[in-house]
Amino acid sequence: MANMTDLNKDMARVLVSKEQIAARVAELGKQISADYDGKDVVVVCILKGAVHFFSDLTRALTCQMEMDFMSISSYGNSRKTSGVVRIVKDIDADITGRHVLIVEDIMDSGLTLNYLTMLLQAREPASIRIACLLDKPERRECAISPDYVGFIIPNEFVVGYGLDFDGFYRNVPYVGVMKPEKYQ
């Protein structure tokens, strides 16, 4: 079993430090709280990758909110999204007439979040916005952008702070660029 020292050795470099993440999440929390002040909000965590970001972000929010969780799959056995989204766990909340904030770990092609927003829009919420910790706009394959972005990053293979490789590395407290020999 690998220990944290072994996990660190698998990184080419730290892309976003835990200190940078904490500072940016606090900033996003203030901005989102102001935007949703006085509104009926459901904050939806997209499992599993967004769980750390969601947890830290919701603790930084001062607006009234309800938390909910959704698990989706669009990768199958591949490292590249198929664009075909499978709902593994749907939200429990009725979002009709309510403001929805989707919290996701990373937006790259945008295919998954584009599908998800269309699915949720059919439930007639007051609004849908997206908060992503990481954004890779150069990989976008559809016309969607996050409303709140932690960091814009280059097109590199990243793990940590919830992002995984084959289910591992989610517990790394920073976002790191993985050494290519570890995932190829």
C-alpha positions in Angstrom: 0.0 0.0 0.0 1.4 3.4 -1.0 1.9 6.1 1.7 1.8 9.8 1.2 5.5 10.0 0.6 5.0 7.6 -2.3 2.1 9.7 -3.6 4.3 12.8 -3.6 7.0 11.0 -5.6 4.4 10.3 -8.3 4.1 14.1 -9.0 6.1 16.0 -11.5 5.2 19.2 -9.7 2.7 20.9 -7.5 0.4 23.0 -9.8 -1.8 24.5 -7.1 -0.7 24.4 -3.4 -3.0 23.7 -0.5 -2.5 27.3 0.6 -3.5 28.7 -2.8 -6.6 26.4 -2.7 -7.6 27.6 0.7 -7.2 31.3 -0.2 -9.2 30.9 -3.4 -12.0 28.9 -1.9 -12.4 31.6 0.8 -12.6 34.2 -2.0 -15.2 32.1 -3.9 -17.2 31.6 -0.8 -17.5 35.4 -0.3 -18.5 36.0 -3.9 -21.0 33.1 -4.0 -22.5 34.2 -0.7 -23.1 37.7 -2.0 -24.6 36.4 -5.2 -27.0 34.1 -3.4 -27.9 36.3 -0.4 -31.6 36.0 0.3 -32.2 33.3 -2.3 -33.3 29.7 -2.0 -30.2 27.7 -2.9 -29.4 24.0 -3.4 -25.7 23.4 -3.6 -25.0 20.1 -5.4 -21.8 18.2 -5.0 -20.7 16.1 -8.0 -19.3 13.0 -6.4 -16.6 11.8 -5.9 -14.0 14.3 -7.3 -15.6 17.5 -5.9 -16.1 16.3 -2.3 -13.0 18.2 -0.9 -13.8 21.4 -2.8 -17.5 21.1 -1.9 -16.8 20.6 1.8 -14.4 23.6 2.0 -16.6 25.8 -0.2 -19.8 25.2 1.7 -18.1 26.0 5.0 -17.0 29.3 3.4 -20.6 30.2 2.4 -22.6 32.4 4.6 -25.9 32.3 2.6 -28.7 30.0 3.5 -28.4 26.8 1.5 -29.4 23.1 1.2 -26.7 20.6 0.4 -27.3 17.7 -2.0 -25.2 15.1 -3.8 -25.2 13.6 -7.3 -22.9 10.9 -8.7 -22.5 10.7 -12.4 -20.2 8.7 -14.7 -19.1 9.7 -18.1 -15.7 8.0 -18.4 -16.5 4.3 -18.2 -13.1 2.5 -18.3 -11.4 5.4 -20.2 -9.4 8.4 -19.1 -11.3 10.5 -21.7 -14.9 11.4 -21.3 -17.3 9.6 -23.6 -19.8 12.4 -23.4 -22.4 9.8 -22.5 -23.5 10.5 -18.9 -24.9 7.9 -16.6 -26.7 9.1 -13.4 -25.4 6.8 -10.6 -27.0 8.8 -7.7 -29.5 11.6 -8.4 -30.2 14.5 -6.1 -33.0 14.2 -3.5 -34.1 17.8 -3.4 -36.9 19.2 -5.5 -35.2 22.1 -7.4 -38.3 23.5 -9.1 -38.1 27.3 -8.7 -34.9 27.1 -6.6 -31.4 28.3 -7.4 -28.9 25.5 -8.1 -25.2 25.7 -7.7 -23.3 22.7 -9.1 -19.9 22.1 -7.5 -17.5 20.2 -9.7 -13.8 19.5 -9.4 -12.8 20.2 -13.0 -14.2 21.3 -16.3 -12.3 20.2 -19.4 -14.3 19.1 -22.4 -17.5 20.4 -20.8 -19.5 17.5 -22.2 -20.5 16.1 -18.9 -21.5 19.4 -17.3 -23.3 20.5 -20.5 -25.4 17.3 -20.3 -26.0 17.6 -16.6 -27.2 21.3 -16.8 -29.6 20.3 -19.6 -30.9 17.5 -17.4 -31.4 19.7 -14.4 -32.9 22.6 -16.5 -35.8 20.3 -17.4 -36.7 20.3 -13.6 -37.4 24.1 -13.9 -35.0 25.6 -11.4 -34.8 29.4 -11.0 -31.2 29.3 -12.1 -28.3 26.9 -12.5 -24.7 28.0 -12.0 -21.5 26.0 -11.9 -18.5 26.3 -9.6 -15.4 24.5 -10.6 -12.1 24.3 -8.8 -10.2 23.8 -12.0 -11.0 24.9 -15.6 -9.2 23.7 -18.7 -10.8 26.0 -21.3 -8.5 24.9 -24.1 -10.1 21.4 -24.0 -13.7 22.6 -24.3 -15.8 20.8 -26.9 -19.1 22.6 -26.3 -20.4 26.1 -25.4 -20.3 26.0 -21.6 -18.2 27.7 -19.1 -18.2 27.7 -15.3 -19.7 30.7 -13.5 -17.2 30.5 -10.6 -13.6 29.2 -11.3 -10.9 28.5 -8.7 -8.0 28.2 -11.2 -7.6 28.1 -14.9 -5.0 25.4 -15.6 -3.1 24.1 -18.7 -4.0 20.8 -20.3 -2.0 18.5 -18.0 -2.9 15.3 -16.2 -3.7 16.5 -12.6 -4.6 14.7 -9.4 -5.1 15.6 -5.8 -7.7 17.5 -3.7 -10.4 15.1 -4.9 -9.1 14.4 -8.4 -8.0 10.8 -8.9 -6.2 8.4 -11.1 -7.9 5.0 -11.0 -9.5 5.9 -7.7 -6.3 7.0 -6.0 -4.6 10.3 -5.1 -7.8 12.0 -4.0 -6.3 12.5 -0.6 -3.3 14.5 -1.8 -3.9 18.0 -0.3 -2.8 19.9 -3.3 -3.3 19.7 -7.1 -0.3 18.1 -8.7 0.8 17.3 -12.2 1.3 13.5 -12.3 4.4 12.1 -13.9 3.5 10.7 -17.3 5.1 7.3 -16.6 2.7 6.9 -13.7 -0.5 7.0 -15.8 0.6 6.0 -19.3 
